[in-house]
Amino acid sequence: MIHMNNVTKVYPNGSTGVENINLHINKGEFVFIVGSSGSGKSTLMKLLLKELDPTEGDIIINKVKTNELNRRQIPYLRRNLGVVFQDFRLLPNKTVYENVAFAMRVIEAPGRIIRRNVPAVLSLVGLGQKGRSYPNQLSGGEQQRTALARAIANNPPILICDEPTGNLDPETAYGIMKLLDDINKRGTTIVMATHARDIVDAMQKRVVTLHKGHIIRDIEKGGYSDEA
Ligand SMILES: Nc1ncnc2c1ncn2[C@@H]1O[C@H](COP(=O)(O)OP(=O)(O)OP(=O)(O)O)[C@@H](O)[C@H]1O
Protein backbone atom coordinates (compact mmCIF):
# COMPACT_ATOMS: atom_id res chain seq x y z
CA MET A 1 0.00 0.00 0.00
CA ILE A 2 2.87 2.41 0.92
CA HIS A 3 6.40 1.83 -0.33
CA MET A 4 9.37 4.11 0.26
CA ASN A 5 12.31 2.79 -1.73
CA ASN A 6 15.79 4.18 -0.96
CA VAL A 7 14.29 7.56 -0.12
CA THR A 8 16.60 10.43 0.76
CA LYS A 9 15.64 14.06 1.37
CA VAL A 10 18.35 16.69 1.48
CA TYR A 11 17.05 20.22 2.12
CA PRO A 12 18.28 23.12 -0.04
CA ASN A 13 20.59 24.28 2.78
CA GLY A 14 22.34 20.91 2.66
CA SER A 15 20.91 19.37 5.82
CA THR A 16 19.61 15.83 5.55
CA GLY A 17 16.01 15.17 6.61
CA VAL A 18 15.99 11.41 5.98
CA GLU A 19 18.52 9.14 4.31
CA ASN A 20 18.07 5.89 2.42
CA ILE A 21 14.68 5.03 3.92
CA ASN A 22 13.14 1.69 2.95
CA LEU A 23 9.70 1.39 4.48
CA HIS A 24 6.88 -0.87 3.37
CA ILE A 25 3.42 -0.66 4.91
CA ASN A 26 0.66 -3.12 4.08
CA LYS A 27 -3.03 -2.43 3.76
CA GLY A 28 -4.72 -2.34 7.18
CA GLU A 29 -1.55 -1.78 9.24
CA PHE A 30 -1.30 0.70 12.12
CA VAL A 31 2.24 2.10 12.23
CA PHE A 32 3.79 4.52 14.71
CA ILE A 33 6.74 6.61 13.55
CA VAL A 34 8.80 7.62 16.58
CA GLY A 35 12.18 9.18 17.29
CA SER A 36 13.70 12.12 19.10
CA SER A 37 13.38 15.71 17.92
CA GLY A 38 15.15 16.18 14.59
CA SER A 39 15.19 12.45 13.79
CA GLY A 40 13.20 12.95 10.57
CA LYS A 41 9.57 12.18 11.48
CA SER A 42 8.11 15.37 10.00
CA THR A 43 10.23 15.03 6.90
CA LEU A 44 8.92 11.49 6.40
CA MET A 45 5.30 12.59 6.87
CA LYS A 46 5.75 15.51 4.45
CA LEU A 47 7.24 13.13 1.87
CA LEU A 48 4.19 10.84 2.17
CA LEU A 49 1.88 13.84 1.75
CA LYS A 50 3.99 15.16 -1.17
CA GLU A 51 4.51 18.42 0.65
CA LEU A 52 8.13 17.57 -0.15
CA ASP A 53 9.59 15.51 -2.97
CA PRO A 54 12.51 13.16 -2.32
CA THR A 55 15.98 14.08 -3.51
CA GLU A 56 16.44 10.40 -4.32
CA GLY A 57 14.30 7.29 -4.34
CA ASP A 58 10.63 6.50 -5.01
CA ILE A 59 7.46 6.80 -2.97
CA ILE A 60 4.62 4.56 -4.11
CA ILE A 61 1.15 5.01 -2.67
CA ASN A 62 -1.55 2.61 -3.79
CA LYS A 63 0.55 1.56 -6.81
CA VAL A 64 1.23 5.13 -7.99
CA LYS A 65 4.70 6.70 -7.87
CA THR A 66 3.77 9.97 -6.20
CA ASN A 67 7.18 11.56 -6.71
CA GLU A 68 6.40 11.51 -10.43
CA LEU A 69 2.92 13.05 -10.13
CA ASN A 70 2.64 16.59 -11.42
CA ARG A 71 0.62 19.41 -9.83
CA ARG A 72 -2.54 18.59 -11.80
CA GLN A 73 -2.45 15.00 -10.51
CA ILE A 74 -2.37 16.01 -6.84
CA PRO A 75 -6.14 15.30 -6.38
CA TYR A 76 -5.12 11.64 -6.65
CA LEU A 77 -3.38 12.04 -3.29
CA ARG A 78 -6.34 13.88 -1.74
CA ARG A 79 -8.55 10.88 -2.48
CA ASN A 80 -6.10 8.35 -1.07
CA LEU A 81 -4.73 10.14 1.97
CA GLY A 82 -6.64 11.61 4.90
CA VAL A 83 -4.57 13.88 7.13
CA VAL A 84 -4.74 14.91 10.79
CA PHE A 85 -2.33 17.45 12.30
CA GLN A 86 -1.41 18.40 15.86
CA ASP A 87 -2.97 21.86 15.48
CA PHE A 88 -6.30 20.65 14.01
CA ARG A 89 -6.27 23.17 11.09
CA LEU A 90 -10.03 23.67 10.99
CA LEU A 91 -11.55 26.56 9.05
CA PRO A 92 -12.56 28.98 11.85
CA ASN A 93 -15.44 30.65 9.99
CA LYS A 94 -17.14 27.38 9.03
CA THR A 95 -19.25 25.15 11.24
CA VAL A 96 -18.25 21.60 12.14
CA TYR A 97 -20.63 20.33 9.43
CA GLU A 98 -19.22 22.76 6.85
CA ASN A 99 -15.60 21.90 7.70
CA VAL A 100 -16.29 18.26 6.87
CA ALA A 101 -18.51 19.02 3.85
CA PHE A 102 -15.86 21.36 2.45
CA ALA A 103 -13.28 18.56 2.30
CA MET A 104 -15.76 16.50 0.29
CA ARG A 105 -16.57 19.37 -2.10
CA VAL A 106 -12.85 19.78 -2.81
CA ILE A 107 -12.78 16.34 -4.37
CA GLU A 108 -16.09 17.09 -6.13
CA ALA A 109 -18.21 14.59 -4.21
CA PRO A 110 -21.88 14.81 -5.28
CA GLY A 111 -24.23 16.74 -2.97
CA ARG A 112 -26.28 13.70 -2.03
CA ILE A 113 -23.13 11.81 -0.93
CA ILE A 114 -22.06 14.83 1.13
CA ARG A 115 -25.49 15.03 2.81
CA ARG A 116 -25.26 11.33 3.61
CA ASN A 117 -21.61 11.07 4.69
CA VAL A 118 -21.17 14.20 6.84
CA PRO A 119 -23.75 13.22 9.49
CA ALA A 120 -22.44 9.63 9.40
CA VAL A 121 -18.80 10.56 10.09
CA LEU A 122 -19.79 13.17 12.70
CA SER A 123 -21.77 10.56 14.55
CA LEU A 124 -18.88 8.09 14.23
CA VAL A 125 -16.58 10.52 16.08
CA GLY A 126 -19.28 11.34 18.64
CA LEU A 127 -20.12 14.81 17.33
CA GLY A 128 -23.59 14.11 15.97
CA GLN A 129 -25.01 17.02 17.99
CA LYS A 130 -22.26 19.54 17.23
CA GLY A 131 -22.66 20.07 13.49
CA ARG A 132 -23.78 23.69 13.89
CA SER A 133 -20.96 24.68 16.26
CA TYR A 134 -17.95 26.70 15.17
CA PRO A 135 -14.42 25.52 16.03
CA ASN A 136 -13.94 28.19 18.73
CA GLN A 137 -17.02 26.83 20.52
CA LEU A 138 -15.42 23.37 20.84
CA SER A 139 -12.95 21.81 23.27
CA GLY A 140 -9.56 20.71 21.94
CA GLY A 141 -10.69 17.09 21.83
CA GLU A 142 -13.84 18.02 19.93
CA GLN A 143 -11.81 20.06 17.46
CA GLN A 144 -9.51 17.10 16.86
CA ARG A 145 -12.53 14.81 16.43
CA THR A 146 -13.86 17.25 13.83
CA ALA A 147 -10.50 17.12 12.07
CA LEU A 148 -10.66 13.33 12.20
CA ALA A 149 -14.19 13.32 10.75
CA ARG A 150 -12.95 15.59 7.96
CA ALA A 151 -9.98 13.31 7.29
CA ILE A 152 -12.12 10.19 6.89
CA ALA A 153 -15.13 11.79 5.17
CA ASN A 154 -13.90 10.77 1.74
CA ASN A 155 -13.17 7.27 2.98
CA PRO A 156 -9.45 7.35 2.14
CA PRO A 157 -7.61 4.03 2.32
CA ILE A 158 -4.75 5.70 4.25
CA LEU A 159 -4.79 8.10 7.20
CA ILE A 160 -1.65 10.11 7.97
CA CYS A 161 -1.52 11.58 11.49
CA ASP A 162 1.23 13.99 12.55
CA GLU A 163 1.27 14.25 16.38
CA PRO A 164 -2.54 14.12 16.53
CA THR A 165 -2.60 14.03 20.35
CA GLY A 166 0.17 16.61 20.89
CA ASN A 167 -2.19 19.39 22.02
CA LEU A 168 -4.53 17.23 24.11
CA ASP A 169 -4.63 16.18 27.76
CA PRO A 170 -3.99 12.45 28.38
CA GLU A 171 -7.63 11.43 28.76
CA THR A 172 -8.72 13.24 25.60
CA ALA A 173 -5.69 11.84 23.78
CA TYR A 174 -6.78 8.30 24.63
CA GLY A 175 -10.26 9.09 23.26
CA ILE A 176 -8.66 10.07 19.95
CA MET A 177 -6.53 6.90 19.98
CA LYS A 178 -9.63 4.78 20.55
CA LEU A 179 -11.23 6.41 17.51
CA LEU A 180 -8.10 5.84 15.40
CA ASP A 181 -8.08 2.20 16.51
CA ASP A 182 -11.74 1.85 15.48
CA ILE A 183 -11.04 3.49 12.10
CA ASN A 184 -8.09 1.13 11.61
CA LYS A 185 -10.26 -1.89 12.45
CA ARG A 186 -12.66 -0.81 9.70
CA GLY A 187 -9.78 -1.29 7.26
CA THR A 188 -8.01 2.09 7.03
CA THR A 189 -4.20 1.98 7.04
CA ILE A 190 -2.84 4.42 9.64
CA VAL A 191 0.60 6.02 9.86
CA MET A 192 1.07 8.18 12.95
CA ALA A 193 4.14 10.19 13.98
CA THR A 194 4.29 10.83 17.72
CA HIS A 195 6.37 11.65 20.78
CA ALA A 196 3.76 10.10 23.09
CA ARG A 197 5.64 7.21 24.63
CA ASP A 198 2.75 6.11 26.87
CA ILE A 199 0.33 5.92 23.94
CA VAL A 200 2.74 3.88 21.81
CA ASP A 201 3.37 1.54 24.75
CA ALA A 202 -0.36 1.10 25.38
CA MET A 203 -1.36 0.43 21.77
CA GLN A 204 1.16 -2.36 20.99
CA LYS A 205 1.28 -1.73 17.22
CA ARG A 206 4.11 -1.68 14.71
CA VAL A 207 6.73 0.87 15.76
CA VAL A 208 9.28 2.36 13.34
CA THR A 209 12.03 4.34 15.07
CA LEU A 210 14.03 7.04 13.30
CA HIS A 211 17.40 8.35 14.42
CA LYS A 212 19.31 11.01 12.49
CA GLY A 213 17.24 10.32 9.38
CA HIS A 214 17.66 6.54 9.41
CA ILE A 215 15.31 3.73 10.45
CA ILE A 216 17.10 2.13 13.40
CA ARG A 217 14.28 -0.11 14.64
CA ASP A 218 11.13 -1.61 13.14
CA ILE A 219 9.13 -3.91 15.38
CA GLU A 220 5.91 -5.66 14.53
CA LYS A 221 4.09 -5.17 17.82
CA GLY A 222 5.64 -3.34 20.69
CA GLY A 223 6.34 -0.24 22.71
CA TYR A 224 8.22 3.01 22.19
CA SER A 225 11.69 1.67 22.89
CA ASP A 226 11.45 -2.12 22.81
CA GLU A 227 14.37 -3.97 21.32
CA ALA A 228 13.93 -5.07 17.70
N1 LIG B 1 12.95 23.14 6.04
C1 LIG B 1 14.09 22.61 6.44
N2 LIG B 1 15.26 23.07 5.97
C2 LIG B 1 16.43 22.55 6.37
N3 LIG B 1 16.55 21.50 7.22
C3 LIG B 1 15.43 20.99 7.71
C4 LIG B 1 14.14 21.50 7.36
N4 LIG B 1 13.19 20.78 8.02
C5 LIG B 1 13.86 19.85 8.74
N5 LIG B 1 15.21 19.99 8.57
C6 LIG B 1 16.24 19.13 9.17
O1 LIG B 1 15.95 17.76 8.90
C7 LIG B 1 16.22 16.95 10.05
C8 LIG B 1 14.96 16.19 10.45
O2 LIG B 1 13.98 17.13 10.89
P1 LIG B 1 12.45 16.75 11.10
O3 LIG B 1 11.70 18.05 11.28
O4 LIG B 1 12.00 15.84 10.04
O5 LIG B 1 12.53 15.97 12.51
P2 LIG B 1 11.38 15.52 13.51
O6 LIG B 1 11.73 14.14 13.92
O7 LIG B 1 10.05 15.74 12.91
O8 LIG B 1 11.57 16.51 14.74
P3 LIG B 1 10.47 17.07 15.78
O9 LIG B 1 10.07 15.89 16.61
O10 LIG B 1 11.25 18.10 16.56
O11 LIG B 1 9.34 17.66 14.98
C9 LIG B 1 16.74 17.90 11.13
O12 LIG B 1 18.14 17.85 11.11
C10 LIG B 1 16.26 19.26 10.68
O13 LIG B 1 17.13 20.28 11.10
The ligand as a MOL file (V3000), in Angstrom:
LIG
                    3D

  0  0  0     0  0            999 V3000
M  V30 BEGIN CTAB
M  V30 COUNTS 31 33 0 0 0
M  V30 BEGIN ATOM
M  V30 1 N 12.9490 23.1370 6.0410 0
M  V30 2 C 14.0900 22.6080 6.4420 0
M  V30 3 N 15.2630 23.0740 5.9730 0
M  V30 4 C 16.4280 22.5500 6.3660 0
M  V30 5 N 16.5540 21.4970 7.2150 0
M  V30 6 C 15.4300 20.9890 7.7090 0
M  V30 7 C 14.1390 21.5050 7.3610 0
M  V30 8 N 13.1900 20.7790 8.0160 0
M  V30 9 C 13.8600 19.8530 8.7440 0
M  V30 10 N 15.2060 19.9870 8.5650 0
M  V30 11 C 16.2420 19.1260 9.1720 0
M  V30 12 O 15.9520 17.7650 8.9000 0
M  V30 13 C 16.2230 16.9520 10.0490 0
M  V30 14 C 14.9610 16.1900 10.4450 0
M  V30 15 O 13.9780 17.1300 10.8880 0
M  V30 16 P 12.4460 16.7490 11.1050 0
M  V30 17 O 11.7020 18.0510 11.2790 0
M  V30 18 O 11.9960 15.8420 10.0380 0
M  V30 19 O 12.5270 15.9740 12.5110 0
M  V30 20 P 11.3840 15.5210 13.5100 0
M  V30 21 O 11.7340 14.1350 13.9240 0
M  V30 22 O 10.0540 15.7430 12.9070 0
M  V30 23 O 11.5710 16.5070 14.7390 0
M  V30 24 P 10.4700 17.0680 15.7780 0
M  V30 25 O 10.0700 15.8920 16.6100 0
M  V30 26 O 11.2490 18.1030 16.5550 0
M  V30 27 O 9.3410 17.6640 14.9830 0
M  V30 28 C 16.7430 17.9010 11.1270 0
M  V30 29 O 18.1360 17.8490 11.1080 0
M  V30 30 C 16.2570 19.2610 10.6850 0
M  V30 31 O 17.1270 20.2800 11.0950 0
M  V30 END ATOM
M  V30 BEGIN BOND
M  V30 1 1 1 2
M  V30 2 1 2 3
M  V30 3 2 2 7
M  V30 4 2 3 4
M  V30 5 1 4 5
M  V30 6 2 5 6
M  V30 7 1 6 7
M  V30 8 1 6 10
M  V30 9 1 7 8
M  V30 10 2 8 9
M  V30 11 1 9 10
M  V30 12 1 10 11
M  V30 13 1 11 12
M  V30 14 1 11 30
M  V30 15 1 12 13
M  V30 16 1 13 14
M  V30 17 1 13 28
M  V30 18 1 14 15
M  V30 19 1 15 16
M  V30 20 2 16 17
M  V30 21 1 16 18
M  V30 22 1 16 19
M  V30 23 1 19 20
M  V30 24 2 20 21
M  V30 25 1 20 22
M  V30 26 1 20 23
M  V30 27 1 23 24
M  V30 28 2 24 25
M  V30 29 1 24 26
M  V30 30 1 24 27
M  V30 31 1 28 29
M  V30 32 1 28 30
M  V30 33 1 30 31
M  V30 END BOND
M  V30 END CTAB
M  END
